[in-house]
Amino acid sequence: MAKDDTGRLHVTVKSGGKRKLSSKLWLERQLNDPYVAQAKRDGFRSRAAYKLQEMDDKFRFLKTGQAVVDLGAAPGGWSQIAAKRVGSDRGKGKVVAIDLLEMPDIPGVTFAQLDFLAENAPEKLRAMLGGGADVVMSDMAANTTGHRKTDQLRIVGLVESAAAFAAEVLNPGGTFVAKVFQSGADAVLLAQLKRDFTTVRHVKPAASRQDSSERYLLATGYRGTPAAAPSGDEPS
């Protein structure tokens, strides 16, 4: 062990055996990440919990009694924070979550193991909600291919799908928060969000690794979907 620039002990993982360099570097980063250690002490499923916690501490969009949807929830760090802050772990509010991966039970969270992009996923989530949502949040990330342009398109596609779902279920005044990468949200999507929400910003929480290109898109003050014109009426 040696000390890093901050004075903390730095763990170095030895090479050897069948461990690949990428695995060695990942393990070394995990062992030296203060948020990973803190998450274990605080009982959070992942270090990602602190990203949502920091954003909500600053912008205050999670409130007691709200209904929250967590897209790409596993292993559950964001759901844990949401359940505590809206009170669903105490019988107030509601948190519904979905992920392709299995997620062990979290008090106050209703979970469905299902691909969000599956055709029946939005209907399933609406049934779980039993009404509108006050917050739709997505920490989803597409599997990477190593081809930068392809990976960017996949990420944008996930954010667009999450935003479209949010527009269907959010109550007026609601919040949408989603992971984006590199340059942020696609220009067309960003323009749409600025029409639908009173405030749209990009946020980089301190808990987000500094060497990561991830940021979060935070849209607050959903204006609501305009009522459809009666059948047969011509727009003025």
C-alpha positions, 0 to 999 in steps of 0.5 A: 500500500502507498498513500495517494495525493489526498493522503489516503492509503492506495491499494495496488492489486497484483497482476498474475494468474488469469486476471486480465489487466482490465479486471485488475484496474477495475478491482483496484479502482473499486478498492480505492473508491471512497464512495464504494467504502462509504456505501458499504458502511451506509448499507447502500446497494451501490455508490450510485446512491450518492449521485442521486442523494447529492442531486436531491440535496441541491435541487429538492425534487424528491418529497414525502408522499410522491410517486417515483419510477426508477428505470434501470434500478438494479442493484437498487441504490437509487431506489433506496434513496427514493424510498427514504425520501418520499417515505414509501419505506414508511407507508407514504408515497410509492416507488416502482422500479424496473430492470432487466437484472434481478434486484433483491427486495427493498422496503417500500419499493415495488420491482419488476424484472423486465427490460424497459424497452420491452413492448409491455414494459410501459403498461406494466409500470403504469399498472404498478403506479396506479396513477401518475408519477411525480418523478421519473428517474433513469440511471440506465446505460447501454452495453458498450460495443467499443465503437464510440458512435454506436455506443452514443446512439444506444445511450441517446436511444435509452434517454429518448425512450425514458423521456417519452415514458416520462411525458406519458406518466408525469404529473404537472410539476414533475421531474425527469432525471436521466444519465447521459454521456459526453456532450449531454442530451441530443439536441432534438431531445433537449429542445423538446425537454425545454418545451415540456419543462420549466427548467432543464440542466446538466449536472455532474455530481461529486460522486460521479467519477471525475474520469467518467464522461457521465452527466445527468440531465435534470428537467424540473417543472413538467408543464403537462401534456396539452389536452387533445382537441375534440374529435372532428374539431379543426385547430384554430 
